[in-house]
Amino acid sequence: MDRDAKTTCRGLELTNRKSSLVSALKNSNSGVPRNVKGYSLIEVLIALALVLIVAAMAVPSYLAARARANESSAAASVRAIMSAENLYRNTYGVFTQLPDLGAEYLTDALLASGQKSGYIFDATPGTGSAAGLEFSIQATPQLSIGPSATGERTYYGDQSAVVRFSLTAVADSTSPPI
């Protein structure tokens, strides 16, 4: 073969390859050859639906577990405040409020601020002649109803060092102990 014939054959071969590639690209909608596969829209929607069903079953359990954990933390915090009140009384001769317990490093700063784990805490010392003899602690949930409730129980503690709770009303000295 002479030089012109080789060039013509190669040119024809390149033209054939180019035209087959162009026709393959024209036949596919996305510009990808047909032998490459992906997920269809229906398959993606079914997978998404399954994930949402599992999430719908898991979220209520998670919220309930979080509320129970907040209640346990609140009961432990009431115990910690009772201990801190007794330590403060042994040092200063009287009971005090939460900010003073935090200032003396008898409780952590978060508890001394009056809020922790979805509960609001209030420590009230006795007044008058009962100042060195009595105190009371109330722990109430920040949100007690609905799916995102931080807890259902209210807690109470006093100088008797017994933590009490109530599911229906504010806990007091007549509520059942834990």
C-alpha positions as a Python dict, from the first residue, in 0.01 Angstrom:
ca = {
    (1, 'M'): (0, 0, 0),
    (2, 'D'): (118, 341, -74),
    (3, 'R'): (122, 630, 165),
    (4, 'D'): (-209, 783, 43),
    (5, 'A'): (-392, 453, 74),
    (6, 'K'): (-272, 409, 434),
    (7, 'T'): (-385, 758, 524),
    (8, 'T'): (-724, 695, 368),
    (9, 'C'): (-763, 363, 554),
    (10, 'R'): (-664, 518, 886),
    (11, 'G'): (-893, 813, 824),
    (12, 'L'): (-1178, 577, 746),
    (13, 'E'): (-1105, 374, 1059),
    (14, 'L'): (-1102, 688, 1275),
    (15, 'T'): (-1420, 810, 1112),
    (16, 'N'): (-1592, 475, 1185),
    (17, 'R'): (-1485, 485, 1552),
    (18, 'K'): (-1594, 845, 1589),
    (19, 'S'): (-1935, 781, 1432),
    (20, 'S'): (-2001, 476, 1654),
    (21, 'L'): (-1917, 681, 1967),
    (22, 'V'): (-2139, 967, 1854),
    (23, 'S'): (-2428, 731, 1785),
    (24, 'A'): (-2384, 568, 2130),
    (25, 'L'): (-2400, 909, 2295),
    (26, 'K'): (-2704, 1010, 2092),
    (27, 'N'): (-2889, 694, 2196),
    (28, 'S'): (-2852, 765, 2568),
    (29, 'N'): (-3042, 1048, 2738),
    (30, 'S'): (-2775, 1153, 2986),
    (31, 'G'): (-2466, 1137, 2774),
    (32, 'V'): (-2351, 817, 2947),
    (33, 'P'): (-2330, 493, 2750),
    (34, 'R'): (-2627, 260, 2806),
    (35, 'N'): (-2430, -12, 2986),
    (36, 'V'): (-2375, 218, 3292),
    (37, 'K'): (-2672, 182, 3534),
    (38, 'G'): (-2793, 381, 3837),
    (39, 'Y'): (-3092, 388, 4070),
    (40, 'S'): (-3430, 483, 3938),
    (41, 'L'): (-3643, 748, 4103),
    (42, 'I'): (-3882, 483, 4237),
    (43, 'E'): (-3598, 293, 4405),
    (44, 'V'): (-3471, 611, 4572),
    (45, 'L'): (-3822, 702, 4692),
    (46, 'I'): (-3877, 353, 4839),
    (47, 'A'): (-3545, 373, 5026),
    (48, 'L'): (-3635, 718, 5157),
    (49, 'A'): (-3976, 593, 5273),
    (50, 'L'): (-3813, 306, 5464),
    (51, 'V'): (-3572, 544, 5637),
    (52, 'L'): (-3859, 773, 5737),
    (53, 'I'): (-4061, 480, 5877),
    (54, 'V'): (-3768, 369, 6092),
    (55, 'A'): (-3714, 727, 6212),
    (56, 'A'): (-4084, 762, 6298),
    (57, 'M'): (-4056, 454, 6520),
    (58, 'A'): (-3729, 560, 6686),
    (59, 'V'): (-3796, 926, 6767),
    (60, 'P'): (-4072, 874, 7031),
    (61, 'S'): (-3857, 618, 7212),
    (62, 'Y'): (-3564, 857, 7207),
    (63, 'L'): (-3771, 1143, 7349),
    (64, 'A'): (-3912, 922, 7626),
    (65, 'A'): (-3564, 799, 7718),
    (66, 'R'): (-3438, 1158, 7728),
    (67, 'A'): (-3724, 1259, 7961),
    (68, 'R'): (-3644, 966, 8196),
    (69, 'A'): (-3276, 1066, 8196),
    (70, 'N'): (-3372, 1424, 8281),
    (71, 'E'): (-3585, 1297, 8572),
    (72, 'S'): (-3297, 1089, 8707),
    (73, 'S'): (-3065, 1386, 8678),
    (74, 'A'): (-3318, 1608, 8860),
    (75, 'A'): (-3349, 1363, 9150),
    (76, 'A'): (-2969, 1343, 9177),
    (77, 'S'): (-2946, 1723, 9164),
    (78, 'V'): (-3198, 1755, 9450),
    (79, 'R'): (-2979, 1519, 9655),
    (80, 'A'): (-2670, 1726, 9568),
    (81, 'I'): (-2845, 2047, 9674),
    (82, 'M'): (-2950, 1890, 10004),
    (83, 'S'): (-2591, 1790, 10074),
    (84, 'A'): (-2465, 2135, 9974),
    (85, 'E'): (-2724, 2304, 10201),
    (86, 'N'): (-2609, 2095, 10497),
    (87, 'L'): (-2243, 2173, 10426),
    (88, 'Y'): (-2325, 2544, 10400),
    (89, 'R'): (-2519, 2533, 10728),
    (90, 'N'): (-2231, 2357, 10903),
    (91, 'T'): (-2000, 2637, 10788),
    (92, 'Y'): (-2220, 2948, 10823),
    (93, 'G'): (-2494, 2839, 11064),
    (94, 'V'): (-2784, 2903, 10821),
    (95, 'F'): (-2926, 2756, 10501),
    (96, 'T'): (-2905, 2959, 10180),
    (97, 'Q'): (-3018, 2989, 9818),
    (98, 'L'): (-2871, 2827, 9507),
    (99, 'P'): (-2648, 3117, 9390),
    (100, 'D'): (-2470, 3121, 9728),
    (101, 'L'): (-2412, 2745, 9706),
    (102, 'G'): (-2251, 2797, 9367),
    (103, 'A'): (-2042, 3089, 9493),
    (104, 'E'): (-1902, 2866, 9768),
    (105, 'Y'): (-1835, 2588, 9509),
    (106, 'L'): (-2072, 2350, 9684),
    (107, 'T'): (-2265, 2291, 9359),
    (108, 'D'): (-2168, 2328, 8997),
    (109, 'A'): (-2233, 2659, 8823),
    (110, 'L'): (-2509, 2514, 8604),
    (111, 'L'): (-2707, 2392, 8905),
    (112, 'A'): (-2640, 2717, 9092),
    (113, 'S'): (-2802, 2906, 8803),
    (114, 'G'): (-3126, 2718, 8875),
    (115, 'Q'): (-3155, 2516, 8551),
    (116, 'K'): (-3012, 2180, 8462),
    (117, 'S'): (-3119, 1886, 8243),
    (118, 'G'): (-3454, 2036, 8148),
    (119, 'Y'): (-3553, 2116, 8509),
    (120, 'I'): (-3583, 2440, 8702),
    (121, 'F'): (-3453, 2430, 9061),
    (122, 'D'): (-3536, 2656, 9353),
    (123, 'A'): (-3385, 2632, 9701),
    (124, 'T'): (-3559, 2836, 9969),
    (125, 'P'): (-3409, 2869, 10318),
    (126, 'G'): (-3633, 2899, 10622),
    (127, 'T'): (-3713, 3250, 10741),
    (128, 'G'): (-3693, 3413, 11082),
    (129, 'S'): (-3611, 3176, 11367),
    (130, 'A'): (-3629, 2880, 11123),
    (131, 'A'): (-3344, 3018, 10906),
    (132, 'G'): (-3089, 2774, 11042),
    (133, 'L'): (-3334, 2487, 11080),
    (134, 'E'): (-3531, 2454, 10756),
    (135, 'F'): (-3497, 2471, 10379),
    (136, 'S'): (-3690, 2336, 10083),
    (137, 'I'): (-3594, 2248, 9727),
    (138, 'Q'): (-3831, 2234, 9431),
    (139, 'A'): (-3745, 2082, 9094),
    (140, 'T'): (-4000, 2128, 8819),
    (141, 'P'): (-3968, 2031, 8451),
    (142, 'Q'): (-3932, 2319, 8208),
    (143, 'L'): (-4185, 2149, 7977),
    (144, 'S'): (-4403, 1881, 8134),
    (145, 'I'): (-4649, 1802, 7855),
    (146, 'G'): (-4622, 1716, 7488),
    (147, 'P'): (-4386, 1501, 7287),
    (148, 'S'): (-4079, 1709, 7376),
    (149, 'A'): (-4144, 1714, 7752),
    (150, 'T'): (-3829, 1739, 7962),
    (151, 'G'): (-3991, 1533, 8239),
    (152, 'E'): (-4324, 1451, 8405),
    (153, 'R'): (-4230, 1438, 8772),
    (154, 'T'): (-4173, 1725, 9011),
    (155, 'Y'): (-3928, 1675, 9298),
    (156, 'Y'): (-3906, 1811, 9651),
    (157, 'G'): (-3640, 1793, 9917),
    (158, 'D'): (-3589, 1949, 10259),
    (159, 'Q'): (-3379, 1922, 10574),
    (160, 'S'): (-3508, 1565, 10628),
    (161, 'A'): (-3281, 1459, 10336),
    (162, 'V'): (-3562, 1263, 10171),
    (163, 'V'): (-3630, 1324, 9801),
    (164, 'R'): (-4001, 1320, 9722),
    (165, 'F'): (-4184, 1327, 9389),
    (166, 'S'): (-4526, 1384, 9238),
    (167, 'L'): (-4668, 1301, 8896),
    (168, 'T'): (-4986, 1506, 8927),
    (169, 'A'): (-4901, 1826, 9112),
    (170, 'V'): (-4609, 2012, 9266),
    (171, 'A'): (-4427, 1781, 9506),
    (172, 'D'): (-4421, 1876, 9875),
    (173, 'S'): (-4340, 1726, 10214),
    (174, 'T'): (-4646, 1497, 10194),
    (175, 'S'): (-4553, 1347, 9854),
    (176, 'P'): (-4421, 989, 9843),
    (177, 'P'): (-4044, 941, 9869),
    (178, 'I'): (-3843, 798, 9583),
}
